Amino acid sequence: LIPLLFGVILSSVHTWGASAAAASTAAVALKDYTGVASGLFNNMRTPAALVGGAVVPMGITSAPKIEETDSPKMKVMKRVSFILGVGSLMSQIVAITYSTVAINKLAELKYEPTEDVNELIASHYKLEWLGTNIHFLFGLFGFGILAIFKSYFKYGSRVGNVNACWSSAAMLFCISIVNQGIAQGGGEQGITYGSNIFGITVNYLGLVLKYARGGVTPAISVGVVLFSIVPLMKLFSAEEEDGEKAKVE
């Protein structure tokens, strides 16, 4: 019995020592990742500012005027191009606002240490992180579509069709790269916000609606965006009427 008891005691001591070592390792693994999180937000803010700056001359200040000789299809393309330019710019401005405020708060506030930066963002900056990424990507793809429109306006359908194919291929390839990164998740816990860009967009919209219920300004903002659908539909219906008139004449 004495050897058996001695073996049990040694086993218990070894188990306790292993548990203590594991707990110590876990405690050491908890760190302050606010600096890393700030770097991630800044990684998105800088490109968003660059793309936003490029959208202004391409889609707004140099937007082509509608001429009387334009076909109904060309009139629609010119109007959509200008709306897309403004929308892409606003999307990048939202991304810059999200990331800038998040960087400031990460420097001003203190947070409990976490296992990795993904845990910190998921716990405190989920809305800001998703919003920064989604608005940056939407503005970026809008910029790519503006390039397609520009080629049609300046060089006609022959050049426009080629650029449309090349730009579409590039954007689809970018989407596949983004989807792969989203599906991989991040951190020790494998934190994910969706399986693809559509999934994280739906997740983000849910967070925005939840955020809008907590204040007057965000609620009005969401309401104005929804209201804009009405004049947008009237715009296309008016162009359809112009097209029918042109056929009759």
N, C-alpha and C positions, 0 to 999 in steps of 0.2 A: 504493500500500500504506500510505503514511503516514497519509493521511486515514482509511483503513479501520481501522488500528490505533488511531488517536486516537478514532474513534467507538466501538470496542469498549471502550476504557478508560473513556470517559465513561459508557457504558451500564453497565459493571460498578460504577463508583463510584456511579451513581444507584441501582442495584439494592441495593448494600451499604447505602447511606444509607436506602433505604426499609425494608430488613430491620431495620436498627438502630432506626429510628424505630418500627417495629411492635413490636419487642421491648421498646423503652422504654415504649411505650403499654401493652403487656401487663403489664409490671412495675408500672407505675403503677396499673393497674386492680385489682391484688391488694390487698385491704384487710382490716382487722379488722372482721368483721361480728358479733362476739359481742353487742354492744349491740343490734343489730337483731334477732338471734335471741332474745334475752331479751324484747324487746318483743313478738315474735310469740307466744311461750309465755305471756306475761302477758295477751295479748289473749284467750287461751282460758281461762286460769285464773280470771279475774274473772267471766265469765259462768257458768263451771262452779260457782263458789261461790254465785252468786245462784240458779241453778236448784236446786242441792242444798239450799239453805236453804228454797226454796219447796216442795220435794218433801215435807219433813218434816211440815208441818201438813196438806198436802193428802192425802198417801197413807199416813201412818203414825199420827200422833197423833190425827187425826180419822177414822181408818178405821172404817167402820160395823161393828157387831157382827152376828154371824149370829143371826137369830131363828128360833124353831121354825116360825113361820108363813111363812118364806121358801120360795120354790119352789126345787127343785134347781138350776135355772139361776141364780137370784139368789145362792145359796150359793157356786156356782162363781165368779161374778163378784166377790163380796166377797173370797174367798180370793186370787184372781188379782190383784185390785187391791192387796191388801196386799203380796203377793210382788213385784209390779211396783214398788211404792213403795220397798221396801227395795233392790231391784235397781237402780233408777234412782239412788238415793242413793249406793250403793256405786260405781256407774259414775262418778258425778261426783267421788267421793273419789279414785278411781284417777286420773282426769284431773288433779285438783289435785295429787296426789302426783307424777305424771310431770312436770308443768310446773314445780312448785316446785323439785324436785331439779335439773332441767335449768337453771333460772335460776341457782341457786346454783353449779352446776359451771361454767357459762359465765363467772361472775364470778371463780371461784377458779382455774381452769386457763387455760393459754395455748395457743393454737392457731395453726397456720401461716395466714398471710393467704390468702384465697380470692377468686375472681372475684365471687361473690355469696353472699348468705345461704343460698340453697338448697343450694349446694355444701357449706357448713359443716354444715348440718343433715343432709344426706344422708350425709356422711362420719362424723359423730360422734353424731348424735342421731336417727337414723331411727326406732328403736323408740319413743323418747320422743315424737317428733312425731306418728307415726301413732297411738300409744296415747292421747295427749291428745285428738286430734281425734275418734277413733272413740268413745271412752268419753263424751266430751262430747255427741256427736250421739245416741248410744244413750240416755243419760240424759235428753236434751232430748226425744226422741220418746216416751220412757217417761212423761215429765211430761205430754205432750200426751194420751196414752192415759188417764192418770189423770183428766184433766179430763173425758173422755168417760164414764168409769165414774161419776164424781161426779154428773154430770147424771142418769144413770139412777137412782142411789141416792136422790137428793133429789127429783126431779120426775117420775120414771117414764119410760116408753118414748116418749111423745109428744115431750117435750123432748129426751130422750136420743138419739132417732133424728136429730133436726135437728142437734144438736151433733156427733154422730158423723160426719155428712156434712160439716159445715163443718171439723171438726178433721182429718178424713182428707184433704180437699182441700188444707188448709194444709200438712199434713205432706208430701203428695206434691209440692206445689209447692216446698217447702224442699229435698226430695231432688233435684229437678231442678236447683235452683240449685247445690247442693253438687256434683252430678255434672258440671255445666258447669265449675265451678272446678277440679275434679280433672282433667278432661280437658285443660284449658289448660296444666297443669303450671306450671313456674316456672323462672326463671333463664335465663342465656345458653345453657346447655346443654339447656334444655327438660326438666329433671328431673321425672319423674312416678313415682307409686307405684301407679298403676292407672288404669283408664279411667272408673271410677265407684265409688260407695261400697261396692259388693259386692267389687270388685277390691281396694281398699285394705284391706278387712276380711280378705280371704283372705291378703293380704300380711302384715298385722299378726299374724294367727294363726300364720303360719309363723315369724315372728320371735319370737313368744312361746314357741312350742315349742322353738325353738333356744335361747332364753334359759333355759328351764326345765331343759334338759339340763346347764347349767353350774352349778347350785346346788341345794341341798336344799330351801330354802324355796320358790322358784318352782315346783319340781317338785311339792311337796305342794299348793301352791295350785291348780295345774292339776288335780291328782288329785281334790281336794275338789270343784271345780266339776263335773267329770265324774261324781263320785259322787252329786251332788245330783240328777241326772237320775232316779235310782231313786225317792227319796221323792216327787219331783214327779209321776212317772207313777202312783205309788200314790195320790196325792191325787186325780187325775182319775178313776182307776178306782173309788175309793171313792164319788165323787160320782155316777158312773154307776149304781152299785149302789143308792144312795139314790134316784135317779130311778126305777129299776125298782120299788123298794118302794113309792114314792109312787103309781105307776100301778096297782099291784096293790090297794093300799088304797082 
